[in-house]
Amino acid sequence: MENNSLKTLSNFLLVFVAGFADTATFTAGNEVFSAHVTGNFVVFGYKLMNNPQLADFKILLTFPVFVLAVYLTGVLNNKLKDERKLYLLMSLILLIASALAYFNYADDNQMSIFNFSVVLIIVFAMGIQNAVNKLYDKSTFGPTTVMTGNVTKATLDFCNAYLSGDKAEEKKVSFKRVLVLISGFLIGCTLGALLAGKYGLSVLIVPAVLVFLYYSFVFPKHQEA
C-alpha cells in the first residue's frame, strides 16, 4: 500500500475507535461519553432535571480522568517522542478495560461502581488518543474524536470545491479526506452501539485489537516508506 492509502487507513481506524468507544460507553456504561467527554456536561445537566441521584454526580469524574490522561501522555511523549508507542499504550489500556468487563459480564448493572471504573479506564484511553491527535496533528486529516468541526469543514470544503470554485481541486481533496473521518466515526458509532448493547463493554476488545495490529505491523512500514 502506498503512503496515502496507509494514512487514510490509519485515519479511518482512529475515528472508528473513537466512535465505537464513545457509543459503547454511552450504551453500556450508563450514558457516559468516553471520547467526547465534554458531552458528559450535557448529560449531567439533563440528569439534574430528572430526579437527580447522588450517583449522577460521578459522571463529572470523567473530566479529571481525561485531563490526567492528556497530561500524562504529554509527559510520556517528552521522553518517548514516538506516536506509535503512545497508540500501542492506548490499545493496551482498552484491552485491560475489555478484559475487566468480560470477567464481570454476569453483572450487567450499569450503575455499579465496577462498571463505572471500567468506563473511566476507557475514558483514560480516549484521553490518550485525543492528546496524540494534538501532538501529531500532521498524521491525521483532522480531529479523530470529535466530529462537529469536521462536519463544519466538510461543508465549507464542499461549498468551495463544487459551488464557488475557489481552490476547487485543493478543496475537493480536503473534502474527501474529511469524509473519511466522518464515515469512519459513523460506522464506529453504529457497531459500538449494536455490539455493546448485546455484549457490554467487553466489546472494546474490537478497537483495541485493531489499533494494536495496525500500530504493531502496518504503521512501522508506513514510517519506513
C-alpha positions as CSV (number, residue, x, y, z in Angstrom):
1,M,0.0,0.0,0.0
2,E,1.2,3.5,-0.8
3,N,1.7,6.1,2.0
4,N,-1.5,7.9,1.1
5,S,-3.6,4.7,1.4
6,L,-1.9,3.8,4.7
7,K,-2.6,7.3,6.1
8,T,-6.2,7.1,5.0
9,L,-6.5,3.7,6.7
10,S,-5.0,5.0,9.9
11,N,-7.4,8.0,9.9
12,F,-10.4,5.7,9.3
13,L,-9.2,3.4,12.1
14,L,-8.8,6.1,14.7
15,V,-12.2,7.7,14.1
16,F,-13.7,4.3,14.1
17,V,-12.2,3.6,17.5
18,A,-13.4,6.9,18.9
19,G,-16.9,6.4,17.6
20,F,-17.0,2.8,18.8
21,A,-15.8,3.7,22.3
22,D,-18.0,6.7,22.7
23,T,-21.2,4.9,21.8
24,A,-20.2,1.7,23.6
25,T,-19.8,3.5,26.9
26,F,-22.9,5.5,26.3
27,T,-24.9,2.3,25.6
28,A,-23.4,0.0,28.2
29,G,-21.8,2.5,30.6
30,N,-24.8,4.4,31.9
31,E,-24.8,7.1,29.2
32,V,-21.2,8.3,29.6
33,F,-19.2,9.6,26.7
34,S,-15.6,8.4,26.7
35,A,-14.1,10.2,23.7
36,H,-16.1,13.4,23.7
37,V,-16.1,14.0,27.4
38,T,-17.5,17.5,27.3
39,G,-20.7,15.8,26.2
40,N,-20.9,14.5,29.7
41,F,-21.7,18.0,31.0
42,V,-24.8,17.9,28.8
43,V,-25.8,14.5,30.2
44,F,-25.1,15.7,33.7
45,G,-27.3,18.8,33.2
46,Y,-30.1,16.7,31.8
47,K,-30.0,14.3,34.8
48,L,-30.2,17.2,37.2
49,M,-33.6,18.0,35.7
50,N,-34.9,14.5,36.1
51,N,-34.9,13.4,39.8
52,P,-31.1,13.6,40.3
53,Q,-29.4,11.0,42.4
54,L,-26.1,11.2,44.2
55,A,-24.7,8.7,41.8
56,D,-25.4,11.0,38.9
57,F,-22.6,13.3,40.1
58,K,-19.9,10.7,39.4
59,I,-20.1,11.4,35.7
60,L,-18.1,14.5,36.5
61,L,-15.2,12.3,37.3
62,T,-14.7,11.7,33.6
63,F,-13.3,15.2,33.2
64,P,-10.3,15.0,35.6
65,V,-9.6,11.4,34.4
66,F,-9.5,12.7,30.9
67,V,-7.3,15.7,31.8
68,L,-4.9,13.4,33.7
69,A,-4.6,11.1,30.7
70,V,-3.8,14.0,28.4
71,Y,-1.3,15.4,30.9
72,L,0.5,12.1,31.4
73,T,0.5,11.5,27.6
74,G,2.3,14.8,27.2
75,V,4.8,13.9,29.8
76,L,5.4,10.5,28.3
77,N,5.7,11.9,24.8
78,N,8.5,14.3,26.0
79,K,10.5,11.2,26.8
80,L,9.4,8.8,24.0
81,K,8.7,11.2,21.1
82,D,7.0,8.2,19.5
83,E,3.5,8.4,18.1
84,R,3.3,4.6,17.6
85,K,4.2,3.7,21.2
86,L,1.5,6.0,22.5
87,Y,-1.2,4.4,20.4
88,L,0.0,1.0,21.5
89,L,-0.3,2.1,25.1
90,M,-3.9,3.2,24.3
91,S,-4.7,-0.2,22.8
92,L,-3.3,-1.9,25.9
93,I,-5.5,0.1,28.2
94,L,-8.5,-0.6,26.1
95,L,-7.6,-4.3,26.3
96,I,-7.5,-4.1,30.1
97,A,-10.9,-2.4,30.2
98,S,-12.3,-5.1,27.8
99,A,-10.9,-7.9,29.9
100,L,-12.3,-6.5,33.2
101,A,-15.7,-6.0,31.6
102,Y,-15.7,-9.6,30.2
103,F,-15.0,-11.1,33.6
104,N,-17.7,-9.1,35.1
105,Y,-20.2,-9.7,32.3
106,A,-22.7,-11.5,34.6
107,D,-23.2,-8.3,36.5
108,D,-25.0,-6.1,33.9
109,N,-25.7,-3.3,36.4
110,Q,-24.6,-0.1,34.6
111,M,-24.9,1.8,37.9
112,S,-22.3,-0.3,39.7
113,I,-19.0,1.1,40.8
114,F,-17.2,-1.7,38.9
115,N,-18.9,-0.8,35.6
116,F,-18.1,2.9,36.1
117,S,-14.5,2.1,36.9
118,V,-14.2,0.3,33.5
119,V,-15.8,3.3,31.8
120,L,-13.1,5.6,33.5
121,I,-10.4,3.3,32.1
122,I,-11.8,3.7,28.7
123,V,-12.0,7.5,29.2
124,F,-8.4,7.4,30.1
125,A,-7.6,5.6,26.9
126,M,-9.6,8.1,24.8
127,G,-7.7,10.9,26.6
128,I,-4.5,9.4,25.2
129,Q,-6.0,9.4,21.7
130,N,-7.1,13.0,22.0
131,A,-3.6,14.0,23.2
132,V,-1.7,12.1,20.5
133,N,-4.1,13.6,17.9
134,K,-3.0,17.1,19.0
135,L,0.7,16.2,19.4
136,Y,0.9,14.6,16.0
137,D,-1.7,16.6,14.1
138,K,0.1,16.2,10.8
139,S,-0.6,12.4,10.9
140,T,-4.4,12.9,10.6
141,F,-6.8,14.7,8.3
142,G,-8.3,16.4,11.3
143,P,-9.7,15.7,14.8
144,T,-10.3,12.0,15.2
145,T,-12.5,12.1,18.3
146,V,-15.0,15.0,17.9
147,M,-16.8,15.4,14.6
148,T,-18.5,18.7,14.9
149,G,-15.5,20.6,13.5
150,N,-15.1,18.0,10.8
151,V,-18.7,18.4,9.6
152,T,-18.2,22.1,9.5
153,K,-15.0,21.8,7.5
154,A,-16.6,19.3,5.1
155,T,-19.5,21.6,4.4
156,L,-17.2,24.6,3.7
157,D,-14.9,22.5,1.6
158,F,-17.9,21.2,-0.4
159,C,-19.1,24.8,-0.9
160,N,-15.7,26.0,-2.1
161,A,-15.0,22.9,-4.3
162,Y,-18.3,22.4,-6.0
163,L,-20.1,25.7,-5.8
164,S,-17.8,28.6,-5.6
165,G,-14.9,27.1,-7.5
166,D,-12.4,28.7,-5.1
167,K,-9.3,26.5,-5.0
168,A,-11.6,23.7,-6.3
169,E,-9.1,20.9,-6.6
170,E,-7.5,21.5,-3.2
171,K,-10.8,21.7,-1.5
172,K,-12.1,18.5,-3.2
173,V,-9.1,16.6,-1.7
174,S,-9.8,18.1,1.7
175,F,-13.5,17.3,1.4
176,K,-12.8,13.7,0.6
177,R,-10.4,13.4,3.5
178,V,-12.8,14.8,6.0
179,L,-15.5,12.4,4.6
180,V,-13.2,9.5,5.6
181,L,-13.2,10.8,9.2
182,I,-17.0,11.3,9.3
183,S,-17.9,8.0,7.7
184,G,-15.4,6.1,9.9
185,F,-16.8,7.7,13.0
186,L,-20.4,6.9,12.0
187,I,-19.5,3.2,11.3
188,G,-17.8,3.0,14.7
189,C,-20.7,4.5,16.5
190,T,-23.1,2.1,14.8
191,L,-21.1,-1.0,15.6
192,G,-20.3,0.2,19.1
193,A,-24.0,0.6,19.9
194,L,-25.1,-2.7,18.4
195,L,-22.3,-4.8,20.0
196,A,-22.2,-3.0,23.4
197,G,-26.0,-3.3,23.6
198,K,-25.6,-7.1,23.4
199,Y,-22.3,-7.9,24.9
200,G,-21.5,-4.9,27.2
201,L,-18.2,-3.1,27.5
202,S,-16.1,-6.2,26.7
203,V,-16.6,-5.3,23.0
204,L,-13.9,-2.7,23.4
205,I,-11.6,-5.6,22.5
206,V,-12.5,-4.9,18.9
207,P,-11.0,-1.4,18.6
208,A,-8.2,-2.4,21.0
209,V,-7.0,-5.3,18.7
210,L,-7.4,-3.2,15.6
211,V,-5.2,-0.4,17.0
212,F,-2.7,-2.9,18.3
213,L,-2.4,-4.8,15.0
214,Y,-2.1,-1.6,12.9
215,Y,0.5,0.1,15.0
216,S,2.4,-3.1,15.5
217,F,2.7,-4.3,12.0
218,V,1.4,-1.7,9.5
219,F,2.4,1.7,10.9
220,P,6.2,0.8,11.1
221,K,6.2,0.1,7.4
222,H,4.4,3.4,6.8
223,Q,7.1,5.2,8.7
224,E,9.9,3.5,6.8
225,A,8.4,4.1,3.4
